[in-house]
Amino acid sequence: MKKIAGFIFIALLFISCNNDSEMISYDNPELSLNIPADFPELNTYVSLNKPTKYGVELGEKLFTEKRFSADNTISCSSCHIQANAFADHNPQAIGIEGRVGLRNAPSLQNLMFLKFFNWDGSKLQLETQPLVPIITHEEMDSSILEVIEKIKDDASYKDLFKKTFGDEEITPDRIYKSIAQFEYTLISANSKYDKVKRKEGPSFTESEAAGYATFQQKCASCHGTELFTDQSFRNIGFPLNTNTNEAGRGRVTGIAADFMSFRVPTLRNIEYTAPYGSFGQFATLKSVLDYFDSGVLKAENLDPIFKNNGNRIPLTEQEKENLIAFMKTLSDQQFIGN
């Protein structure tokens, strides 16, 4: 009996191993990404959805898929354009039929290091974000089931889903995971600033160096870390979006102290992402600095950096010129496809 039981156990183990190997037998290797050593730690969800060869290929294809929108005219890439550091030049995002959204389309870069997504931090996991533009009336005004119905018989998608996940089944979760995998690869860390730090190219000009000094003194408390954002939410007294749906971070938390607070944006590739502000309040970097210098809007929850300093960040004209020169050293031409 012991021998028979042993044979049965070995047979079951053999079958189990075979089944496991069939589940992971497809060849879809994990990608090796160049992650800068001095960047913050990864978002905890990245380890659950690591970028893979075909997952990224599928995600990029879905990212440019106009059938995501109800009238087949708008894709993710319509508002997130690589030449603009995956942002666009509209003050507020424009969706199907020319509908104007609530906010400016944020740039997509270094997302795998972020703790929050969207201006108000409403999403903590990148894989849950793609549904928002798909169902929003002012953006794609569709549904994930409608999207799947449109692409389910597309041979190229069947092939990529099989290469990515082992079979051709198209599900919402697989769509979200693939798009996130592609977006995780959008790492920008090859600007002049980065090269200066790595001692790989020309050093800062006199103006850039002076701008860096001013930045460290007057800007780094918000735009800290190598991401050039501390990922905090702050009310910095920008002109208000009077849309009744807007409340900034307060829209998510329901806390009065968060009213009109927004996630501090990265300054990386800021040269390419005008206009600036949650709904494109400022056309140029100079106009932003002029506003800081002249005085921002008062508010009960105005950030202490302003509130404790007469509601302003005083800057001379030379300091503004130098700051802009420094911020342009954060431009990564390789990242935008140049």
SVG drawing of the C-alpha trace seen along z (x, -y; Angstrom):
<svg xmlns="http://www.w3.org/2000/svg" viewBox="-21 -92 53 94">
<polyline fill="none" stroke="black" stroke-width="0.4" points="0.0,0.0 2.8,-2.4 4.3,-1.8 1.0,-2.4 0.5,-5.6 4.0,-6.7 3.4,-6.1 0.1,-8.1 1.9,-11.0 4.6,-11.1 2.1,-10.9 0.1,-13.8 3.2,-15.8 4.2,-15.2 0.8,-16.3 0.9,-19.3 4.3,-20.3 3.1,-19.9 0.1,-22.0 2.2,-24.8 4.6,-24.7 1.8,-25.0 0.5,-28.1 3.9,-29.8 5.3,-28.2 4.7,-31.3 7.8,-33.4 7.2,-36.9 10.3,-37.9 10.4,-40.7 12.1,-43.9 15.2,-45.2 14.7,-48.9 17.4,-51.4 16.2,-52.7 18.4,-55.5 19.9,-54.7 19.1,-58.1 15.4,-58.0 12.8,-57.3 11.6,-53.8 9.1,-52.2 5.4,-52.4 4.5,-49.2 2.2,-48.0 4.9,-47.8 6.1,-44.5 2.7,-43.0 2.8,-44.1 6.3,-44.2 6.8,-45.4 7.3,-42.5 8.3,-42.3 4.9,-41.8 3.0,-43.4 4.7,-46.7 4.1,-46.2 0.4,-45.5 0.2,-48.5 1.6,-50.9 -0.8,-49.7 -3.7,-50.1 -2.4,-53.6 -2.7,-54.7 -6.1,-52.9 -8.8,-55.4 -11.5,-52.8 -11.3,-53.5 -13.6,-56.5 -17.2,-56.3 -16.7,-57.9 -13.3,-56.3 -11.5,-59.6 -9.6,-59.9 -6.9,-57.7 -4.7,-58.1 -2.0,-59.4 -4.3,-62.1 -3.8,-64.1 -0.5,-62.5 1.9,-63.3 5.5,-62.1 6.9,-65.4 5.2,-67.2 6.6,-64.8 3.3,-62.9 1.2,-66.0 -0.4,-68.4 -0.6,-72.2 -4.3,-72.6 -5.2,-74.5 -7.7,-71.7 -7.9,-68.3 -10.2,-68.0 -12.1,-64.9 -14.6,-63.6 -16.7,-66.2 -14.4,-68.9 -15.7,-68.5 -13.5,-70.4 -12.4,-68.6 -12.0,-69.8 -8.2,-69.9 -5.0,-70.1 -3.6,-66.8 -0.6,-66.0 2.7,-64.7 3.4,-61.0 6.9,-60.3 8.6,-58.4 5.2,-57.0 6.6,-53.9 8.0,-56.1 4.8,-58.0 2.6,-57.3 -0.4,-59.2 -1.9,-59.7 -4.1,-62.5 -4.0,-66.1 -6.0,-65.3 -4.3,-61.9 -7.5,-60.0 -5.7,-56.9 -2.9,-55.1 -2.4,-52.4 -1.7,-53.0 -3.6,-49.9 -6.9,-51.5 -6.4,-54.8 -7.2,-54.0 -10.8,-53.5 -11.3,-57.1 -10.8,-58.7 -12.6,-55.8 -15.9,-56.5 -15.6,-60.3 -18.1,-62.2 -15.7,-65.0 -13.0,-62.5 -13.8,-59.2 -17.4,-58.8 -17.3,-55.0 -17.2,-51.9 -14.6,-49.1 -17.1,-46.6 -17.7,-48.6 -14.0,-48.9 -13.6,-45.1 -16.4,-44.5 -14.7,-46.7 -11.3,-45.0 -12.1,-41.4 -12.0,-40.1 -8.9,-42.1 -6.2,-39.5 -3.3,-41.7 -4.8,-42.1 -5.5,-38.4 -1.9,-37.6 -0.6,-40.2 -2.9,-39.1 -1.8,-35.5 1.9,-36.5 1.4,-38.6 -1.0,-36.4 -0.8,-33.0 -4.2,-33.0 -6.3,-35.3 -8.9,-36.4 -9.3,-40.1 -10.4,-41.3 -10.6,-44.7 -7.9,-43.7 -5.5,-42.7 -6.1,-45.9 -5.4,-48.0 -2.3,-46.0 -0.8,-46.3 -1.3,-50.0 0.3,-50.4 3.3,-48.3 3.9,-50.6 3.5,-53.7 6.0,-52.2 8.7,-52.3 8.3,-56.1 11.4,-56.9 13.1,-60.3 16.5,-60.6 18.8,-61.8 18.6,-65.5 21.5,-67.9 21.0,-68.1 21.4,-64.3 24.5,-64.3 26.0,-67.1 25.4,-65.0 26.9,-62.0 29.8,-64.1 29.1,-63.0 28.9,-66.3 29.3,-70.1 28.8,-71.7 26.1,-74.2 26.4,-77.7 26.7,-80.6 23.0,-81.3 22.0,-77.7 24.2,-77.4 22.8,-80.5 19.3,-79.3 20.1,-76.0 21.2,-77.9 18.0,-79.9 16.0,-76.7 17.6,-75.1 16.9,-78.1 13.3,-78.9 11.8,-76.0 13.3,-72.7 11.1,-72.4 8.2,-71.5 10.0,-70.2 12.3,-67.9 13.9,-64.5 15.2,-63.6 11.7,-63.5 11.5,-67.3 8.3,-66.9 7.8,-65.9 4.4,-64.4 2.6,-66.5 -0.7,-68.3 -0.6,-72.0 -2.7,-75.1 -0.3,-77.6 -2.9,-80.3 -3.2,-79.8 -6.2,-81.4 -9.3,-79.3 -11.1,-77.0 -14.7,-78.1 -16.1,-74.8 -18.4,-73.6 -16.9,-70.1 -13.4,-71.3 -12.2,-71.2 -8.7,-69.8 -7.5,-67.2 -10.7,-68.1 -12.7,-66.4 -11.1,-63.1 -10.8,-63.5 -13.8,-65.7 -11.5,-67.6 -11.8,-71.4 -8.0,-71.8 -7.5,-70.1 -9.7,-72.4 -8.0,-73.5 -4.8,-71.7 -3.1,-69.8 -0.3,-67.4 3.0,-69.2 3.9,-68.6 7.3,-67.5 9.6,-70.1 11.3,-67.5 10.6,-68.3 8.7,-71.4 9.9,-73.2 7.7,-71.0 4.5,-70.9 3.0,-74.4 0.5,-75.7 0.9,-75.4 -1.4,-74.8 -4.3,-72.4 -6.4,-74.0 -3.6,-75.7 -3.8,-79.1 -0.4,-80.2 1.0,-80.1 4.7,-80.4 7.1,-79.7 7.9,-83.4 4.2,-84.1 4.2,-81.6 7.3,-83.1 5.8,-86.6 2.7,-85.5 4.7,-84.0 6.6,-87.3 3.6,-89.6 1.6,-87.6 -0.8,-84.7 -4.5,-84.4 -5.2,-84.3 -6.7,-81.2 -7.2,-79.7 -5.2,-76.7 -2.6,-78.5 0.7,-76.7 2.9,-78.1 5.7,-78.8 3.5,-81.6 1.4,-82.4 4.4,-83.1 6.0,-85.2 3.4,-87.8 1.7,-85.4 4.6,-85.5 8.0,-84.1 10.0,-87.2 12.2,-86.9 14.3,-89.4 14.1,-89.5 17.6,-88.0 16.6,-85.2 13.6,-84.4 15.8,-84.3 18.3,-82.0 15.5,-79.8 14.1,-79.3 17.6,-78.5 18.0,-75.9 14.6,-74.3 15.4,-73.9 18.4,-71.7 15.7,-69.2 14.6,-68.7 15.3,-65.2 15.4,-65.2 15.8,-61.5 12.6,-61.0 10.5,-63.2 11.8,-61.3 14.4,-63.8"/>
</svg>
